[in-house]
């Protein structure tokens, strides 16, 4: 009889690493403290670290000069045009007043 499969079959790959006995014991101790297997602990910890690194690296990073230019543009914004003023009034009347 064939094994039933789900519509969203997830494929897995093997990840191997060589580490010292000390590091393995240390990681095993941490995994034991939180009641997880060593593999689960290492994979989830690596995933969390990768998520944090990606988030940090994908944030917009501005140089000091870029930051100053951006702040200057905000502080010295041009006077709003009549069209923009009319649009803001319409927005306040139709959207905010509800």
Kinemage of the C-alpha trace (Angstrom):
@kinemage 1
@onewidth
@group {chain A} dominant
@subgroup {mainchain}
@vectorlist {calphas} color= white
{ca unk a 1} P 0.000 0.000 0.000
{ca unk a 2} L 1.474 3.425 -0.945
{ca unk a 3} L 2.326 5.922 1.767
{ca unk a 4} L -0.140 8.828 1.740
{ca unk a 5} L 1.385 12.158 0.758
{ca unk a 6} L 0.245 15.670 1.471
{ca unk a 7} L -0.356 18.329 -1.143
{ca unk a 8} L 2.461 20.441 0.271
{ca unk a 9} L 5.261 17.937 0.580
{ca unk a 10} L 8.230 19.558 2.253
{ca unk a 11} L 11.639 18.465 1.075
{ca unk a 12} L 14.569 18.294 3.431
{ca unk a 13} L 18.289 18.533 2.890
{ca unk a 14} L 21.167 17.454 5.069
{ca unk a 15} L 23.413 20.018 6.728
{ca unk a 16} L 26.651 18.821 8.257
{ca unk a 17} L 29.228 20.588 10.379
{ca unk a 18} L 32.398 19.554 12.143
{ca unk a 19} L 32.816 21.086 15.581
{ca unk a 20} L 35.025 20.474 18.576
{ca unk a 21} L 33.916 18.170 21.384
{ca unk a 22} L 33.732 21.178 23.695
{ca unk a 23} L 31.377 23.094 21.424
{ca unk a 24} L 29.184 20.052 20.874
{ca unk a 25} L 28.940 19.434 24.625
{ca unk a 26} L 28.150 23.092 25.202
{ca unk a 27} L 25.394 23.089 22.562
{ca unk a 28} L 24.021 19.789 23.865
{ca unk a 29} L 23.863 21.228 27.378
{ca unk a 30} L 21.940 24.272 26.122
{ca unk a 31} L 19.567 22.049 24.133
{ca unk a 32} L 18.961 19.874 27.194
{ca unk a 33} L 18.192 22.939 29.306
{ca unk a 34} L 15.363 23.947 26.980
{ca unk a 35} L 14.159 20.394 26.389
{ca unk a 36} L 15.055 20.160 22.707
{ca unk a 37} L 17.143 17.787 20.677
{ca unk a 38} L 20.612 18.951 19.706
{ca unk a 39} L 19.639 19.014 16.030
{ca unk a 40} L 16.463 21.002 16.668
{ca unk a 41} L 18.315 23.437 18.921
{ca unk a 42} L 21.163 24.022 16.449
{ca unk a 43} L 18.928 24.340 13.380
{ca unk a 44} L 16.503 26.729 15.069
{ca unk a 45} L 19.299 28.795 16.614
{ca unk a 46} L 21.034 29.083 13.243
{ca unk a 47} L 17.742 30.036 11.589
{ca unk a 48} L 17.077 32.743 14.189
{ca unk a 49} L 20.611 34.102 13.749
{ca unk a 50} L 20.245 34.106 9.955
{ca unk a 51} L 16.917 35.919 10.210
{ca unk a 52} L 18.484 38.571 12.439
{ca unk a 53} L 21.485 39.050 10.115
{ca unk a 54} L 19.300 39.346 7.014
{ca unk a 55} L 17.011 41.850 8.728
{ca unk a 56} L 19.958 43.958 9.895
{ca unk a 57} L 21.698 43.884 6.515
{ca unk a 58} L 18.590 44.691 4.496
{ca unk a 59} L 17.754 47.826 6.455
{ca unk a 60} L 18.462 51.096 4.703
{ca unk a 61} L 21.875 52.298 5.728
{ca unk a 62} L 22.731 55.909 5.021
{ca unk a 63} L 26.110 57.563 5.155
{ca unk a 64} L 26.412 60.680 7.321
{ca unk a 65} L 26.238 62.819 4.185
{ca unk a 66} L 23.123 60.964 2.981
{ca unk a 67} L 21.530 61.343 6.412
{ca unk a 68} L 22.214 65.072 6.440
{ca unk a 69} L 20.775 65.457 2.934
{ca unk a 70} L 17.644 63.544 3.949
{ca unk a 71} L 17.142 65.608 7.128
{ca unk a 72} L 17.735 68.823 5.206
{ca unk a 73} L 15.093 67.828 2.651
{ca unk a 74} L 12.602 67.202 5.453
{ca unk a 75} L 13.413 70.426 7.264
{ca unk a 76} L 13.451 72.570 4.125
{ca unk a 77} L 10.499 71.112 2.292
{ca unk a 78} L 9.011 73.300 -0.429
{ca unk a 79} L 5.760 75.146 0.208
{ca unk a 80} L 2.811 72.918 -0.672
{ca unk a 81} L 1.126 73.705 -3.981
{ca unk a 82} L -2.542 74.667 -4.219
{ca unk a 83} L -3.317 71.223 -5.639
{ca unk a 84} L -1.684 69.526 -2.642
{ca unk a 85} L -3.509 71.794 -0.190
{ca unk a 86} L -6.839 71.033 -1.892
{ca unk a 87} L -6.110 67.295 -1.799
{ca unk a 88} L -5.281 67.464 1.917
{ca unk a 89} L -8.518 69.336 2.655
{ca unk a 90} L -10.513 66.800 0.640
{ca unk a 91} L -8.814 63.929 2.480
{ca unk a 92} L -9.569 65.462 5.877
{ca unk a 93} L -13.183 66.093 4.906
{ca unk a 94} L -13.909 62.714 3.303
{ca unk a 95} L -11.678 60.316 5.198
{ca unk a 96} L -10.770 61.693 8.601
{ca unk a 97} L -14.156 63.271 9.344
{ca unk a 98} L -15.957 59.919 9.049
